[in-house]
């Protein structure tokens, strides 16, 4: 039997939980500068589906890639790694 394709996972911090069943997660990554070889911090915000509204602002979460759920949502909450509260 063939397994489903490999889905990406990332770890980030919840920066907004004001929407119903959706949170905004900020994911940081380090990128090496092509000329100066220094590492630069780059961040990107993802809208993540949170079915049970379980995560709050400041929580460290793991997200997993999924099918498009809306215009902007392509990620789903996998687990809460560290909860603030």
N, CA, C and O of each residue as an XYZ file, in Angstrom:
340
protein
N       0.822     -1.189      0.000
C       0.000      0.000      0.000
C       0.863      1.249      0.000
O       1.889      1.300      0.678
N       0.458      2.232     -0.742
C       1.187      3.494     -0.812
C       0.741      4.415      0.314
O      -0.449      4.547      0.598
N       1.716      5.046      0.946
C       1.409      5.966      2.028
C       1.207      7.361      1.450
O       1.676      7.670      0.354
N       0.514      8.181      2.192
C       0.299      9.561      1.799
C       1.641     10.285      1.665
O       2.603      9.914      2.339
N       1.726     11.299      0.819
C       2.978     12.018      0.599
C       3.524     12.652      1.864
O       2.791     12.862      2.830
N       4.795     12.951      1.856
C       5.465     13.558      3.010
C       4.914     14.965      3.240
O       4.884     15.784      2.322
N       4.481     15.239      4.468
C       3.950     16.555      4.802
C       4.936     17.298      5.695
O       5.452     16.733      6.660
N       5.196     18.558      5.376
C       6.157     19.353      6.131
C       5.608     19.692      7.514
O       4.404     19.877      7.691
N       6.508     19.769      8.487
C       6.154     20.239      9.826
C       7.102     21.367     10.201
O       8.267     21.373      9.802
N       6.595     22.315     10.966
C       7.407     23.437     11.437
C       7.003     23.758     12.866
O       5.923     23.384     13.324
N       7.900     24.464     13.568
C       7.647     24.863     14.949
C       7.651     26.384     15.012
O       8.544     27.032     14.465
N       6.658     26.949     15.678
C       6.559     28.397     15.783
C       5.816     28.812     17.037
O       5.465     27.986     17.879
N       5.582     30.128     17.143
C       4.924     30.717     18.301
C       3.623     31.370     17.851
O       3.590     32.067     16.836
N       2.549     31.143     18.607
C       1.250     31.732     18.289
C       1.302     33.233     18.589
O       1.641     33.637     19.701
N       0.962     34.057     17.586
C       0.975     35.512     17.772
C      -0.431     36.110     17.794
O      -0.612     37.250     18.223
N      -1.436     35.344     17.330
C      -2.817     35.827     17.366
C      -3.768     34.640     17.448
O      -3.596     33.629     16.767
N      -4.800     34.798     18.322
C      -5.821     33.747     18.417
C      -7.221     34.357     18.408
O      -8.143     33.814     19.018
N      -7.376     35.472     17.724
C      -8.638     36.209     17.739
C      -9.702     35.633     16.800
O     -10.875     35.990     16.914
N      -9.314     34.752     15.877
C     -10.276     34.177     14.936
C     -10.839     32.863     15.473
O     -10.234     32.225     16.336
N     -12.001     32.465     14.957
C     -12.600     31.181     15.320
C     -11.876     30.054     14.605
O     -11.767     30.077     13.379
N     -11.381     29.073     15.339
C     -10.714     27.874     14.813
C      -9.488     28.188     13.954
O      -9.071     27.357     13.148
N      -8.910     29.374     14.120
C      -7.715     29.768     13.373
C      -6.772     30.527     14.289
O      -7.205     31.380     15.064
N      -5.487     30.221     14.202
C      -4.467     30.985     14.912
C      -3.392     31.399     13.905
O      -3.213     30.756     12.871
N      -2.686     32.477     14.222
C      -1.569     32.917     13.397
C      -0.291     32.510     14.103
O      -0.082     32.852     15.267
N       0.569     31.775     13.396
C       1.806     31.251     13.981
C       2.992     31.871     13.259
O       3.056     31.870     12.030
N       3.936     32.405     14.041
C       5.155     33.006     13.502
C       6.272     31.966     13.556
O       6.592     31.441     14.622
N       6.859     31.676     12.396
C       7.940     30.695     12.302
C       9.225     31.435     11.922
O       9.274     32.122     10.902
N      10.262     31.290     12.749
C      11.560     31.921     12.484
C      12.504     30.902     11.862
O      12.447     29.713     12.175
N      13.376     31.385     10.975
C      14.417     30.530     10.402
C      15.651     31.376     10.157
O      15.556     32.593     10.002
N      16.816     30.729     10.123
C      18.076     31.417      9.876
C      18.510     31.171      8.437
O      18.516     30.035      7.964
N      18.873     32.252      7.746
C      19.303     32.174      6.354
C      20.706     32.755      6.263
O      20.974     33.825      6.809
N      21.589     32.064      5.584
C      22.958     32.539      5.432
C      23.023     33.565      4.295
O      22.537     33.312      3.193
N      23.625     34.715      4.573
C      23.781     35.761      3.562
C      24.768     35.284      2.499
O      25.825     34.746      2.826
N      24.421     35.483      1.227
C      25.236     34.947      0.139
C      26.619     35.592      0.026
O      27.572     34.922     -0.373
N      26.748     36.867      0.367
C      28.029     37.568      0.232
C      28.795     37.578      1.552
O      29.984     37.263      1.584
N      28.115     37.940      2.642
C      28.801     38.147      3.915
C      28.842     36.910      4.809
O      29.497     36.925      5.850
N      28.166     35.864      4.424
C      28.153     34.591      5.162
C      27.692     34.713      6.617
O      27.988     33.848      7.441
N      26.974     35.780      6.923
C      26.386     35.916      8.246
C      24.965     35.355      8.200
O      24.329     35.333      7.147
N      24.481     34.904      9.352
C      23.135     34.368      9.411
C      22.139     35.469      9.770
O      22.355     36.240     10.706
N      21.052     35.529      9.014
C      20.014     36.535      9.192
C      18.732     35.817      9.605
O      18.387     34.779      9.040
N      18.026     36.373     10.595
C      16.769     35.768     11.030
C      15.642     36.236     10.108
O      15.422     37.436      9.941
N      14.940     35.284      9.519
C      13.778     35.565      8.686
C      12.563     34.940      9.356
O      12.656     33.844      9.908
N      11.432     35.622      9.313
C      10.232     35.056      9.916
C       9.067     35.139      8.948
O       9.017     36.016      8.085
N       8.140     34.223      9.103
C       6.958     34.189      8.257
C       5.760     33.808      9.120
O       5.869     32.975     10.020
N       4.614     34.430      8.834
C       3.390     34.132      9.564
C       2.518     33.179      8.755
O       2.330     33.365      7.553
N       1.989     32.160      9.422
C       1.101     31.198      8.783
C      -0.233     31.200      9.515
O      -0.272     31.259     10.744
N      -1.326     31.135      8.759
C      -2.639     30.941      9.362
C      -2.834     29.441      9.511
O      -2.709     28.689      8.545
N      -3.139     29.014     10.727
C      -3.168     27.593     11.076
C      -4.552     27.215     11.602
O      -5.140     27.941     12.403
N      -5.063     26.076     11.145
C      -6.360     25.584     11.591
C      -6.220     24.944     12.974
O      -5.433     24.016     13.160
N      -6.990     25.448     13.937
C      -6.992     24.944     15.317
C      -8.431     24.548     15.653
O      -9.213     25.378     16.116
N      -8.772     23.296     15.422
C     -10.158     22.813     15.509
C     -10.816     23.096     16.851
O     -11.992     23.460     16.886
N     -10.091     22.940     17.959
C     -10.687     23.062     19.285
C     -10.350     24.371     19.989
O     -10.622     24.505     21.183
N      -9.770     25.334     19.290
C      -9.352     26.615     19.885
C      -8.529     26.392     21.150
O      -8.735     27.066     22.159
N      -7.596     25.445     21.091
C      -6.848     25.053     22.287
C      -5.582     25.875     22.520
O      -5.102     25.938     23.652
N      -5.033     26.500     21.497
C      -3.785     27.252     21.674
C      -4.066     28.728     21.930
O      -5.042     29.292     21.434
N      -3.184     29.333     22.717
C      -3.313     30.747     23.082
C      -2.049     31.502     22.655
O      -1.050     30.886     22.286
N      -2.098     32.824     22.707
C      -0.957     33.656     22.324
C       0.234     33.323     23.216
O       0.108     33.252     24.439
N       1.397     33.120     22.587
C       2.615     32.813     23.329
C       2.952     31.339     23.366
O       4.074     30.973     23.716
N       2.001     30.479     23.011
C       2.261     29.035     23.010
C       3.218     28.654     21.891
O       3.165     29.205     20.791
N       4.099     27.696     22.194
C       4.998     27.147     21.176
C       4.307     25.911     20.603
O       3.970     24.987     21.344
N       4.096     25.892     19.286
C       3.302     24.834     18.669
C       4.029     24.218     17.475
O       4.915     24.828     16.875
N       3.623     22.984     17.153
C       4.107     22.323     15.943
C       2.947     22.291     14.964
O       1.830     21.914     15.318
N       3.225     22.696     13.713
C       2.183     22.731     12.690
C       2.557     21.788     11.562
O       3.735     21.502     11.345
N       1.545     21.305     10.840
C       1.760     20.358      9.756
C       1.002     20.841      8.522
O      -0.095     21.391      8.617
N       1.613     20.621      7.374
C       1.030     21.025      6.106
C      -0.226     20.199      5.824
O      -0.267     19.006      6.126
N      -1.239     20.826      5.250
C      -2.465     20.101      4.907
C      -3.064     20.689      3.631
O      -2.510     21.610      3.032
N      -4.193     20.140      3.239
C      -4.862     20.651      2.038
C      -5.360     22.072      2.300
O      -5.520     22.453      3.460
N      -5.609     22.866      1.255
C      -6.141     24.220      1.468
C      -7.504     24.177      2.160
O      -8.430     23.520      1.683
N      -7.619     24.881      3.286
C      -8.862     24.927      4.049
C      -9.629     26.222      3.814
O     -10.836     26.286      4.045
N      -8.927     27.247      3.358
C      -9.552     28.528      3.012
C      -8.582     29.269      2.094
O      -7.622     28.682      1.596
N      -8.831     30.537      1.877
C      -7.964     31.321      0.994
C      -6.522     31.347      1.492
O      -5.587     31.282      0.694
N      -6.341     31.441      2.810
C      -4.997     31.583      3.384
C      -4.522     30.374      4.188
O      -3.319     30.224      4.403
N      -5.421     29.520      4.632
C      -5.042     28.428      5.537
C      -4.589     27.188      4.769
O      -5.360     26.592      4.016
N      -3.316     26.808      4.973
C      -2.760     25.592      4.389
C      -2.017     24.767      5.434
O      -1.316     23.816      5.088
N      -2.164     25.120      6.708
C      -1.479     24.438      7.800
C      -2.488     24.085      8.875
O      -3.514     24.748      9.026
N      -2.183     23.027      9.623
C      -3.048     22.577     10.692
C      -2.211     22.365     11.960
O      -1.031     22.022     11.880
N      -2.822     22.571     13.116
C      -2.124     22.398     14.393
C      -1.905     20.920     14.669
O      -2.853     20.135     14.677
N      -0.638     20.539     14.898
C      -0.326     19.147     15.204
C      -0.291     18.926     16.713
O      -0.932     18.011     17.230
N       0.466     19.773     17.416
C       0.519     19.653     18.875
C       1.022     20.944     19.498
O       1.704     21.743     18.856
N       0.665     21.128     20.778
C       1.180     22.257     21.555
C       2.402     21.742     22.305
O       2.296     20.849     23.145
N       3.566     22.316     21.992
C       4.823     21.872     22.612
C       4.974     22.467     24.002
O       5.289     21.765     24.963
N       4.741     23.791     24.095
C       4.923     24.478     25.366
C       3.795     25.489     25.528
O       3.599     26.353     24.674
N       3.058     25.374     26.626
C       1.911     26.257     26.850
C       2.282     27.350     27.844
O       2.953     27.092     28.844
N       1.842     28.565     27.562
C       2.088     29.704     28.459
C       0.784     30.011     29.185
O      -0.124     30.596     28.595
N       0.677     29.630     30.444
C      -0.454     29.984     31.302
C      -0.615     29.000     32.424
O      -1.520     29.142     33.246
